[in-house]
Amino acid sequence: MISPSKWIAGIAIACAFASATSQAHADDIDTRKEDDAFLLLREAVRKEEPAKVDFYGARLNNYSIPSYVDYYRLKSRLRDAPTYDIREFLKRYEGSAIADRLRNDWLLELGRKKDWPNFDDQLPLFVLNDDTQVKCYALQSKALKGLKVADDARALLTQPNGYGEACAGLIATLYQAGQFSADDVWAQVRLSGEFNATGQARRAILLLGGVDKKISQAVDVPLLALAKGAGATKADHETFLVAVGRSAKTSMKLAVLALNKAAPKLTAQEQAIGWANIALQASYTLAPEAAEYWHKSNGAPLSLDQHQWKTRFALRSGDWKQVKKNINAMPEALRSDPTWVYWKARALMAEHPGAQPSAEATQLLRSIADQQNFYGLLAQEELGKLVTIPPPGAPLTDSEVAAIAARPGFQRALKFFGMRLRFEGTREWNWELRSLNEREHLAAAEFARQNHILDRMVNTSDRTRVQVDYTQRFPAPHDDIMHPATQTLGLDKAWVYGLIRQESRFIMDAQSHAGASGLMQVMPSTARWVAKKIGLTDYVSDAITDVRTNILLGTNYMNMVLGNMDGSQVLASAAYNAGPGRLRSWRATLDKPMESAVFIESIPFVETRTYVKNVMSNATYYAALFEGKPQSLKARIGAVAPKGYTEQQLQEAAFGGR
């Protein structure tokens, strides 16, 4: 029998536990209420609703991350806020990610107001300095002081759809100061047409005495502009050339007819510009006529995209001499990109097939061979080295990981990730990484693993160069589900994990802007179709983010696509991203086998091109991890071909006889 004293003590303990549990539950409810208020505050700032900003801000006086509450409340009135208030915020949160974010916002406002003294005072304190418009304001400020910035401006001004007021003002300032010539501004007009940036095209052409309504028509309704002909003035000619490029997007035949008809009125260079505009659009569809149009474009000043597509078509035709010539004509920023470093080395090697690479080719390959990307791995192989996994360093200690966990920036990041605020969480995480050494990076990656934030683990571990841990860089979670799924289908598990690493970075609830969901980023319509195909009769749409269901649907879809693409992982990866229909269209442009690296480099969609490179590189690393032996990326990607080619023919195309 239990004694009365023990019984009473037990009751007391139970009551205390119940009280503590009740308090914890109440605290949890209060936390959720505050988090909800914070989300509403953030949304009110985005929608520019000052009354709601004040209402929700007043409810968050004791919020766990006060710096962000203060930031949003100040941001909502930044345009009219006293300088004193802004400087007080920056002083109070000096050295933090959110202070740098506010400084970014303030610099944009100072540039808009043309308050150059305060702008110049704050710019050196902007740590990330990753805002294009701030950079445009910075160059404008220098130009107004008489400093020469034209070369820096040309290097910066390559994406007109992101210019905004700042970069448009920079162009005007440089033109009025004589640092930009009329040719520089015309180049911006053409680039705006290429990027469908109507507003920027209008602003640029007005500087040169052109008619903004005409250039708007050339960009937005180009066939009407073509019908009016080339006109008589320089502005008319340039407007017509923009219309030629824009109309080629929908009707190549009409664009070619219009340019030929207008040729007598155009200079030789203007005709070349017109052909370059047509060639670019033809390249996006992999039209065979593109090669002829690029030839006719000789002498035209080319945009960055035009330089690259002219070179890609030389690659597709196997014209190594032209590849080398085109790469040499690229601006330095492109020539030094690993893509074109690799292909220039290959062009040099093609001059003496079967021989050892020349000293120049070897130097180029070595310059990128330490990079763990697609072209870095291909360069390694040209130098005789396969992909291997280096041994890990000394194991991390609990104290090393605990030191990372104690840092406020990482704590804030975890809080934001828990609220599904990935932008804020990633900003806080990456800000904290800035002060860490390589060993601490590995500890931070382990901390991310322990908290199931695998995308941060991968990203953080990827930053190390001397101390490396490939199990962090290439994790294989959910193998208890993945292994039987891939084994049943006879699917290469390394390829599947390589695709997941690129698709979702292992974020279980990831969702793309197009609606793809889960680890394998399966589209809802695809999920329903695959579920029906495999007889998953109890499938419901809400199950798409369930790990087991997502892997089941995703691996089956990969297997179906792989079968439709004759077992080519390159084609299947591209189809998984861009859709099987587009891949059939791109593949139909082939009349013989093609080295897969060339095919990948000439995929028309930037996203898909980057995607396939990363998936295939990832898969090679995963295979090295899983199999414990060196791997060849070149052998993995092989060659692609129209239907009906033998395996031997594909092998010959893949290695080019080398």
KETIVO-696961 format. One line per field, with one value per residue (C-alpha): residue in three letters; x negated, y, z; residue number from 1. Coordinates in steps of 0.02 Angstrom, whole numbers. Example, Ala and Ser with C-alpha at 12.3 -4.5 7.8 and 13.67 -1.06 7.14 Angstrom:
resn	ALA_SER .
c1	-615_-684 .
c2	-225_-53 .
c3	390_357 .
resi	1_2 .
***
This chain:
resn	MET_ILE_SER_PRO_SER_LYS_TRP_ILE_ALA_GLY_ILE_ALA_ILE_ALA_CYS_ALA_PHE_ALA_SER_ALA_THR_SER_GLN_ALA_HIS_ALA_ASP_ASP_ILE_ASP_THR_ARG_LYS_GLU_ASP_ASP_ALA_PHE_LEU_LEU_LEU_ARG_GLU_ALA_VAL_ARG_LYS_GLU_GLU_PRO_ALA_LYS_VAL_ASP_PHE_TYR_GLY_ALA_ARG_LEU_ASN_ASN_TYR_SER_ILE_PRO_SER_TYR_VAL_ASP_TYR_TYR_ARG_LEU_LYS_SER_ARG_LEU_ARG_ASP_ALA_PRO_THR_TYR_ASP_ILE_ARG_GLU_PHE_LEU_LYS_ARG_TYR_GLU_GLY_SER_ALA_ILE_ALA_ASP_ARG_LEU_ARG_ASN_ASP_TRP_LEU_LEU_GLU_LEU_GLY_ARG_LYS_LYS_ASP_TRP_PRO_ASN_PHE_ASP_ASP_GLN_LEU_PRO_LEU_PHE_VAL_LEU_ASN_ASP_ASP_THR_GLN_VAL_LYS_CYS_TYR_ALA_LEU_GLN_SER_LYS_ALA_LEU_LYS_GLY_LEU_LYS_VAL_ALA_ASP_ASP_ALA_ARG_ALA_LEU_LEU_THR_GLN_PRO_ASN_GLY_TYR_GLY_GLU_ALA_CYS_ALA_GLY_LEU_ILE_ALA_THR_LEU_TYR_GLN_ALA_GLY_GLN_PHE_SER_ALA_ASP_ASP_VAL_TRP_ALA_GLN_VAL_ARG_LEU_SER_GLY_GLU_PHE_ASN_ALA_THR_GLY_GLN_ALA_ARG_ARG_ALA_ILE_LEU_LEU_LEU_GLY_GLY_VAL_ASP_LYS_LYS_ILE_SER_GLN_ALA_VAL_ASP_VAL_PRO_LEU_LEU_ALA_LEU_ALA_LYS_GLY_ALA_GLY_ALA_THR_LYS_ALA_ASP_HIS_GLU_THR_PHE_LEU_VAL_ALA_VAL_GLY_ARG_SER_ALA_LYS_THR_SER_MET_LYS_LEU_ALA_VAL_LEU_ALA_LEU_ASN_LYS_ALA_ALA_PRO_LYS_LEU_THR_ALA_GLN_GLU_GLN_ALA_ILE_GLY_TRP_ALA_ASN_ILE_ALA_LEU_GLN_ALA_SER_TYR_THR_LEU_ALA_PRO_GLU_ALA_ALA_GLU_TYR_TRP_HIS_LYS_SER_ASN_GLY_ALA_PRO_LEU_SER_LEU_ASP_GLN_HIS_GLN_TRP_LYS_THR_ARG_PHE_ALA_LEU_ARG_SER_GLY_ASP_TRP_LYS_GLN_VAL_LYS_LYS_ASN_ILE_ASN_ALA_MET_PRO_GLU_ALA_LEU_ARG_SER_ASP_PRO_THR_TRP_VAL_TYR_TRP_LYS_ALA_ARG_ALA_LEU_MET_ALA_GLU_HIS_PRO_GLY_ALA_GLN_PRO_SER_ALA_GLU_ALA_THR_GLN_LEU_LEU_ARG_SER_ILE_ALA_ASP_GLN_GLN_ASN_PHE_TYR_GLY_LEU_LEU_ALA_GLN_GLU_GLU_LEU_GLY_LYS_LEU_VAL_THR_ILE_PRO_PRO_PRO_GLY_ALA_PRO_LEU_THR_ASP_SER_GLU_VAL_ALA_ALA_ILE_ALA_ALA_ARG_PRO_GLY_PHE_GLN_ARG_ALA_LEU_LYS_PHE_PHE_GLY_MET_ARG_LEU_ARG_PHE_GLU_GLY_THR_ARG_GLU_TRP_ASN_TRP_GLU_LEU_ARG_SER_LEU_ASN_GLU_ARG_GLU_HIS_LEU_ALA_ALA_ALA_GLU_PHE_ALA_ARG_GLN_ASN_HIS_ILE_LEU_ASP_ARG_MET_VAL_ASN_THR_SER_ASP_ARG_THR_ARG_VAL_GLN_VAL_ASP_TYR_THR_GLN_ARG_PHE_PRO_ALA_PRO_HIS_ASP_ASP_ILE_MET_HIS_PRO_ALA_THR_GLN_THR_LEU_GLY_LEU_ASP_LYS_ALA_TRP_VAL_TYR_GLY_LEU_ILE_ARG_GLN_GLU_SER_ARG_PHE_ILE_MET_ASP_ALA_GLN_SER_HIS_ALA_GLY_ALA_SER_GLY_LEU_MET_GLN_VAL_MET_PRO_SER_THR_ALA_ARG_TRP_VAL_ALA_LYS_LYS_ILE_GLY_LEU_THR_ASP_TYR_VAL_SER_ASP_ALA_ILE_THR_ASP_VAL_ARG_THR_ASN_ILE_LEU_LEU_GLY_THR_ASN_TYR_MET_ASN_MET_VAL_LEU_GLY_ASN_MET_ASP_GLY_SER_GLN_VAL_LEU_ALA_SER_ALA_ALA_TYR_ASN_ALA_GLY_PRO_GLY_ARG_LEU_ARG_SER_TRP_ARG_ALA_THR_LEU_ASP_LYS_PRO_MET_GLU_SER_ALA_VAL_PHE_ILE_GLU_SER_ILE_PRO_PHE_VAL_GLU_THR_ARG_THR_TYR_VAL_LYS_ASN_VAL_MET_SER_ASN_ALA_THR_TYR_TYR_ALA_ALA_LEU_PHE_GLU_GLY_LYS_PRO_GLN_SER_LEU_LYS_ALA_ARG_ILE_GLY_ALA_VAL_ALA_PRO_LYS_GLY_TYR_THR_GLU_GLN_GLN_LEU_GLN_GLU_ALA_ALA_PHE_GLY_GLY_ARG .
c1	0_-62_-90_12_-146_-205_-30_-24_-200_-147_5_-105_-226_-83_-5_-172_-198_-22_-49_-215_-138_8_-111_-217_-59_-5_-178_-171_-2_-69_-221_-111_-2_-155_-224_-57_-60_-237_-185_-40_-158_-273_-127_-60_-228_-230_-55_-96_43_-24_124_100_-87_-55_76_-27_-189_-112_-70_-251_-342_-413_-441_-585_-670_-645_-765_-647_-496_-592_-650_-477_-405_-544_-541_-357_-397_-574_-537_-490_-586_-706_-889_-912_-791_-879_-1051_-989_-925_-1090_-1186_-1074_-1090_-1262_-1344_-1182_-1103_-948_-1050_-1134_-963_-901_-1059_-1020_-845_-911_-1042_-906_-806_-957_-997_-818_-827_-1001_-1066_-1243_-1334_-1235_-1239_-1429_-1442_-1338_-1395_-1562_-1465_-1350_-1428_-1340_-1336_-1233_-1099_-1114_-1019_-1131_-1280_-1203_-1177_-1357_-1424_-1308_-1376_-1554_-1514_-1437_-1603_-1694_-1763_-1775_-1655_-1601_-1689_-1616_-1445_-1455_-1501_-1354_-1218_-1174_-999_-879_-728_-810_-873_-738_-757_-938_-1016_-910_-975_-1154_-1137_-1070_-1206_-1346_-1276_-1254_-1430_-1505_-1562_-1435_-1431_-1275_-1329_-1326_-1148_-1093_-1166_-1054_-904_-939_-971_-805_-719_-808_-746_-570_-603_-487_-505_-694_-692_-583_-694_-852_-788_-725_-906_-946_-800_-699_-512_-467_-299_-386_-508_-364_-276_-436_-450_-268_-188_-339_-244_-161_-330_-400_-258_-313_-485_-657_-625_-757_-841_-963_-827_-708_-837_-874_-689_-664_-807_-728_-565_-657_-723_-559_-458_-580_-519_-349_-383_-560_-504_-427_-579_-696_-587_-576_-764_-804_-679_-752_-934_-963_-920_-1032_-1219_-1321_-1335_-1149_-1112_-1230_-1141_-975_-1043_-1114_-942_-861_-999_-973_-788_-826_-952_-820_-723_-881_-829_-961_-953_-1031_-1206_-1179_-1108_-1257_-1373_-1280_-1296_-1485_-1532_-1386_-1414_-1344_-1257_-1319_-1184_-1221_-1407_-1365_-1235_-1347_-1477_-1352_-1301_-1482_-1496_-1343_-1416_-1586_-1673_-1813_-1904_-1749_-1723_-1897_-1871_-1704_-1769_-1917_-1794_-1694_-1711_-1831_-1688_-1627_-1798_-1844_-1683_-1720_-1604_-1706_-1874_-1834_-1772_-1919_-2034_-1937_-1950_-2138_-2146_-2046_-2185_-2294_-2175_-2249_-2398_-2431_-2347_-2455_-2529_-2393_-2253_-2327_-2341_-2159_-2101_-2204_-2131_-1958_-1997_-1986_-1806_-1676_-1553_-1509_-1652_-1774_-1742_-1757_-1921_-1985_-1948_-2038_-2189_-2171_-2086_-1919_-1797_-1846_-1789_-1928_-1934_-1848_-1949_-1942_-1764_-1675_-1657_-1497_-1576_-1612_-1431_-1370_-1474_-1382_-1213_-1245_-1269_-1118_-1117_-1092_-958_-865_-885_-807_-663_-629_-644_-518_-400_-431_-515_-655_-714_-743_-811_-935_-990_-1026_-1114_-1226_-1266_-1328_-1438_-1540_-1648_-1677_-1831_-1819_-1809_-1668_-1580_-1579_-1512_-1375_-1331_-1318_-1208_-1096_-1090_-1039_-897_-841_-885_-976_-981_-1085_-1194_-1233_-1258_-1368_-1477_-1496_-1592_-1743_-1895_-2028_-1926_-1784_-1647_-1557_-1425_-1367_-1379_-1290_-1171_-1060_-912_-762_-867_-752_-620_-732_-831_-684_-598_-747_-793_-618_-624_-806_-838_-1010_-998_-1144_-1050_-891_-981_-1074_-908_-833_-986_-955_-765_-730_-895_-802_-673_-527_-390_-474_-355_-404_-320_-242_-167_-289_-296_-401_-574_-561_-461_-318_-184_-6_53_-99_-67_112_58_-81_31_157_23_-49_120_108_296_299_192_256_176_128_13_-105_-223_-222_-400_-354_-221_-329_-474_-357_-281_-443_-547_-412_-399_-588_-584_-447_-538_-701_-617_-545_-720_-802_-891_-983_-999_-1044_-885_-779_-846_-808_-634_-601_-635_-569_-440_-452_-371_-509_-641_-564_-571_-752_-804_-719_-846_-982_-1027_-1169_-1241_-1308_-1424_-1309_-1412_-1379_-1194_-1180_-1270_-1148_-987_-883_-817_-944_-859_-858_-1036_-1100_-987_-1053_-1235_-1205_-1104_-1235_-1378_-1283_-1248_-1433_-1479_-1341_-1401_-1577_-1507_-1394_-1516_-1676_-1774_-1821_-1686_-1683_-1563_-1602_-1553_-1394_-1332_-1393_-1310_-1134_-1061_-903_-815_-891_-1075_-1178_-1270_-1438_-1392_-1343_-1507_-1605_-1510_-1531_-1720_-1749_-1879_-1987 .
c2	0_175_282_444_550_468_482_668_693_605_716_869_812_775_945_1031_937_979_1161_1166_1080_1201_1349_1282_1260_1438_1504_1409_1487_1661_1631_1577_1731_1843_1753_1777_1962_1975_1895_2017_2162_2105_2091_2262_2340_2251_2315_2491_2493_2610_2591_2403_2426_2530_2409_2250_2335_2393_2212_2158_2262_2104_2001_1877_1963_2149_2206_2145_2227_2391_2366_2342_2487_2601_2535_2577_2762_2766_2894_3024_2961_3083_3043_3033_2886_2791_2819_2767_2603_2571_2609_2501_2348_2382_2229_2134_2069_2175_2334_2299_2270_2439_2523_2447_2520_2690_2698_2672_2813_2928_2893_2929_3096_3129_3157_3115_3170_3050_2917_2926_2921_2761_2665_2603_2534_2428_2258_2147_2278_2160_2278_2326_2488_2541_2506_2616_2757_2736_2755_2902_2988_2962_3023_3183_3215_3198_3023_2906_2760_2715_2545_2496_2551_2448_2294_2324_2373_2204_2166_2308_2228_2257_2435_2536_2723_2710_2629_2730_2886_2823_2802_2979_3051_2965_3016_3197_3199_3129_2967_2867_2890_2878_2700_2655_2716_2631_2470_2495_2523_2359_2268_2331_2259_2093_2088_2151_2301_2427_2562_2562_2564_2720_2809_2770_2821_2989_3033_3016_3113_2960_2940_2840_2785_2709_2607_2549_2485_2401_2306_2269_2252_2229_2172_2343_2427_2314_2362_2544_2503_2562_2750_2880_2930_2838_2826_2753_2624_2571_2560_2452_2336_2311_2267_2143_2051_2055_1995_1852_1779_1742_1743_1712_1718_1891_1959_1895_1964_2134_2146_2096_2223_2362_2318_2457_2589_2514_2524_2363_2365_2397_2248_2143_2200_2148_1975_1957_1998_1867_1740_1754_1713_1572_1504_1498_1374_1284_1323_1260_1427_1510_1462_1557_1708_1712_1713_1863_1952_1972_2150_2179_2233_2088_2075_1949_1826_1848_1815_1653_1589_1626_1516_1380_1361_1346_1208_1120_1121_1062_1217_1227_1364_1474_1424_1489_1648_1683_1656_1770_1905_1893_2025_1974_1937_1800_1735_1702_1606_1419_1378_1469_1431_1247_1263_1370_1235_1106_1215_1224_1035_1011_1097_943_796_647_745_797_963_1114_1218_1349_1221_1138_1305_1344_1174_1187_1360_1283_1102_1137_1198_1070_1114_1038_1115_1096_908_898_995_872_728_811_818_633_642_562_616_549_582_645_573_679_772_749_723_874_883_923_1082_1144_1122_1196_1353_1375_1343_1482_1617_1735_1742_1556_1560_1694_1590_1438_1544_1608_1436_1374_1511_1463_1630_1557_1724_1798_1634_1615_1796_1777_1611_1673_1833_1731_1625_1777_1774_1585_1485_1322_1212_1320_1307_1118_1138_1254_1127_993_1107_1127_938_915_1038_958_1110_1013_1151_1257_1108_1083_1267_1294_1142_1186_1342_1253_1220_1138_1048_957_836_762_678_854_915_765_696_546_563_445_304_179_238_283_121_2_127_140_-44_-98_14_-24_164_239_301_420_506_519_598_711_772_799_898_1016_1017_1052_1046_920_1048_932_1062_1152_1228_1312_1464_1345_1236_1089_1014_910_835_788_942_848_950_914_862_749_673_629_556_449_391_330_246_148_105_215_221_304_454_625_791_835_683_758_827_666_601_421_471_605_484_351_469_558_401_322_481_486_306_341_493_396_260_388_462_295_283_450_530_695_701_635_765_904_831_822_1009_1079_946_796_894_1023_887_798_962_997_820_828_960_826_739_636_596_743_751_778_922_1017_973_1028_1193_1230_1196_1352_1380_1453_1368_1198_1215_1253_1119_978_1027_1023_862_767_835_792_616_588_639_530_381_408_412_261_151_207_219_355_410_487_629_612_429_468_601_512_571_607_564_547_381_231_253_111_116_110_263_354_311_374_538_555_546_619_487_547 .
c3	0_-44_109_123_116_-46_-118_-77_-150_-309_-324_-301_-436_-555_-523_-549_-713_-770_-725_-818_-969_-966_-955_-1099_-1201_-1162_-1206_-1370_-1410_-1370_-1481_-1626_-1604_-1608_-1760_-1848_-1805_-1873_-2037_-2049_-2013_-2152_-2272_-2224_-2267_-2434_-2474_-2410_-2279_-2142_-2024_-2018_-1997_-1841_-1776_-1792_-1744_-1579_-1538_-1556_-1426_-1346_-1504_-1501_-1651_-1616_-1752_-1889_-1809_-1800_-1980_-2051_-1953_-2015_-2193_-2208_-2185_-2254_-2388_-2257_-2106_-2022_-2055_-1867_-1852_-1990_-1918_-1746_-1816_-1906_-1747_-1637_-1750_-1820_-1898_-1922_-2082_-2059_-2037_-2203_-2279_-2217_-2280_-2451_-2444_-2386_-2523_-2652_-2574_-2564_-2746_-2796_-2704_-2777_-2602_-2655_-2496_-2386_-2523_-2537_-2348_-2333_-2487_-2414_-2265_-2375_-2347_-2473_-2612_-2719_-2783_-2967_-2944_-2800_-2912_-3047_-2923_-2865_-3043_-3072_-2917_-2977_-3152_-3084_-2998_-3164_-3137_-3288_-3264_-3440_-3444_-3275_-3335_-3495_-3393_-3276_-3398_-3474_-3407_-3456_-3375_-3205_-3232_-3145_-3121_-3062_-3215_-3336_-3249_-3263_-3451_-3468_-3356_-3453_-3621_-3569_-3496_-3656_-3574_-3675_-3863_-3969_-4013_-3828_-3813_-3974_-3905_-3752_-3865_-3955_-3792_-3724_-3876_-3850_-3669_-3709_-3595_-3676_-3542_-3550_-3741_-3735_-3610_-3709_-3880_-3815_-3774_-3959_-4029_-4076_-4053_-3900_-3971_-4121_-4017_-3905_-4060_-4121_-3957_-3922_-4096_-4211_-4365_-4375_-4362_-4499_-4615_-4605_-4672_-4621_-4634_-4671_-4507_-4395_-4262_-4390_-4442_-4263_-4223_-4377_-4326_-4155_-4242_-4353_-4202_-4109_-4258_-4289_-4126_-4204_-4391_-4451_-4632_-4618_-4525_-4661_-4800_-4715_-4686_-4866_-4932_-4824_-4862_-4992_-4859_-4725_-4701_-4704_-4515_-4493_-4604_-4499_-4341_-4418_-4459_-4283_-4212_-4324_-4289_-4102_-4116_-4238_-4112_-3975_-4083_-4142_-4321_-4445_-4537_-4384_-4444_-4607_-4515_-4396_-4545_-4616_-4448_-4464_-4419_-4302_-4122_-4022_-3854_-3726_-3776_-3960_-3932_-3843_-3965_-4114_-4029_-3983_-4165_-4216_-4085_-4153_-4328_-4267_-4335_-4207_-4299_-4287_-4105_-4063_-4163_-4082_-3906_-3938_-3992_-3830_-3692_-3554_-3433_-3551_-3604_-3422_-3387_-3361_-3505_-3635_-3553_-3578_-3756_-3808_-3740_-3841_-3997_-3974_-3951_-4111_-4208_-4177_-4153_-4064_-3998_-3820_-3775_-3815_-3675_-3700_-3696_-3543_-3452_-3491_-3428_-3269_-3234_-3208_-3161_-2975_-2993_-2943_-3080_-3249_-3346_-3203_-3204_-3394_-3385_-3254_-3372_-3517_-3401_-3360_-3190_-3147_-3012_-2841_-2664_-2550_-2374_-2241_-2111_-1924_-1857_-1788_-1600_-1506_-1440_-1617_-1667_-1502_-1534_-1699_-1619_-1493_-1625_-1632_-1822_-1838_-1703_-1801_-1959_-1874_-1813_-1989_-2069_-1941_-2000_-2183_-2214_-2318_-2388_-2215_-2147_-2288_-2273_-2087_-2114_-2254_-2160_-2013_-2127_-2179_-2022_-2014_-2060_-2157_-2003_-1936_-2104_-2085_-1908_-1971_-2105_-1971_-1867_-2020_-2040_-1858_-1884_-2049_-2156_-2288_-2418_-2298_-2258_-2442_-2478_-2325_-2352_-2537_-2486_-2415_-2523_-2413_-2280_-2367_-2320_-2469_-2362_-2319_-2498_-2570_-2439_-2472_-2353_-2354_-2426_-2340_-2464_-2610_-2620_-2645_-2761_-2878_-2863_-2914_-3068_-3111_-3097_-3063_-2883_-2907_-3048_-2945_-2798_-2920_-2986_-2812_-2757_-2903_-2895_-2712_-2617_-2507_-2446_-2411_-2434_-2579_-2705_-2867_-2944_-3071_-2934_-2932_-2757_-2639_-2645_-2828_-2879_-2960_-3047_-2986_-3159_-3180_-3009_-3055_-3222_-3147_-3004_-3131_-3236_-3088_-3013_-2859_-2838_-2667_-2720_-2667_-2714_-2535_-2531_-2660_-2525_-2424_-2441_-2481_-2608_-2687_-2712_-2780_-2907_-2949_-2979_-3085_-3189_-3210_-3268_-3394_-3464_-3471_-3573_-3693_-3714_-3759_-3592_-3606_-3434_-3519_-3623_-3480_-3359_-3483_-3513_-3325_-3314_-3479_-3525_-3644_-3786_-3792_-3785_-3933_-4027_-3980_-4018_-4188_-4240_-4237_-4399_-4324_-4152_-4054_-3905_-3757_-3688_-3850_-3845_-3664_-3698_-3838_-3742_-3779_-3601_-3480_-3332_-3416_-3480_-3304_-3231_-3339_-3308_-3121_-3120_-3218_-3113_-2954_-3016_-3050_-2873_-2800_-2901_-2834_-2657_-2677_-2773_-2689_-2851_-2980_-3102_-3275_-3312_-3498_-3496_-3399_-3519_-3676_-3836_-3895_-4063_-4164_-4144_-4230_-4190_-4118_-3952_-4043_-4148_-3990_-3906_-4056_-4053_-3864_-3868_-4039_-4078_-3933 .
resi	1_2_3_4_5_6_7_8_9_10_11_12_13_14_15_16_17_18_19_20_21_22_23_24_25_26_27_28_29_30_31_32_33_34_35_36_37_38_39_40_41_42_43_44_45_46_47_48_49_50_51_52_53_54_55_56_57_58_59_60_61_62_63_64_65_66_67_68_69_70_71_72_73_74_75_76_77_78_79_80_81_82_83_84_85_86_87_88_89_90_91_92_93_94_95_96_97_98_99_100_101_102_103_104_105_106_107_108_109_110_111_112_113_114_115_116_117_118_119_120_121_122_123_124_125_126_127_128_129_130_131_132_133_134_135_136_137_138_139_140_141_142_143_144_145_146_147_148_149_150_151_152_153_154_155_156_157_158_159_160_161_162_163_164_165_166_167_168_169_170_171_172_173_174_175_176_177_178_179_180_181_182_183_184_185_186_187_188_189_190_191_192_193_194_195_196_197_198_199_200_201_202_203_204_205_206_207_208_209_210_211_212_213_214_215_216_217_218_219_220_221_222_223_224_225_226_227_228_229_230_231_232_233_234_235_236_237_238_239_240_241_242_243_244_245_246_247_248_249_250_251_252_253_254_255_256_257_258_259_260_261_262_263_264_265_266_267_268_269_270_271_272_273_274_275_276_277_278_279_280_281_282_283_284_285_286_287_288_289_290_291_292_293_294_295_296_297_298_299_300_301_302_303_304_305_306_307_308_309_310_311_312_313_314_315_316_317_318_319_320_321_322_323_324_325_326_327_328_329_330_331_332_333_334_335_336_337_338_339_340_341_342_343_344_345_346_347_348_349_350_351_352_353_354_355_356_357_358_359_360_361_362_363_364_365_366_367_368_369_370_371_372_373_374_375_376_377_378_379_380_381_382_383_384_385_386_387_388_389_390_391_392_393_394_395_396_397_398_399_400_401_402_403_404_405_406_407_408_409_410_411_412_413_414_415_416_417_418_419_420_421_422_423_424_425_426_427_428_429_430_431_432_433_434_435_436_437_438_439_440_441_442_443_444_445_446_447_448_449_450_451_452_453_454_455_456_457_458_459_460_461_462_463_464_465_466_467_468_469_470_471_472_473_474_475_476_477_478_479_480_481_482_483_484_485_486_487_488_489_490_491_492_493_494_495_496_497_498_499_500_501_502_503_504_505_506_507_508_509_510_511_512_513_514_515_516_517_518_519_520_521_522_523_524_525_526_527_528_529_530_531_532_533_534_535_536_537_538_539_540_541_542_543_544_545_546_547_548_549_550_551_552_553_554_555_556_557_558_559_560_561_562_563_564_565_566_567_568_569_570_571_572_573_574_575_576_577_578_579_580_581_582_583_584_585_586_587_588_589_590_591_592_593_594_595_596_597_598_599_600_601_602_603_604_605_606_607_608_609_610_611_612_613_614_615_616_617_618_619_620_621_622_623_624_625_626_627_628_629_630_631_632_633_634_635_636_637_638_639_640_641_642_643_644_645_646_647_648_649_650_651_652_653_654_655_656_657_658 .
***
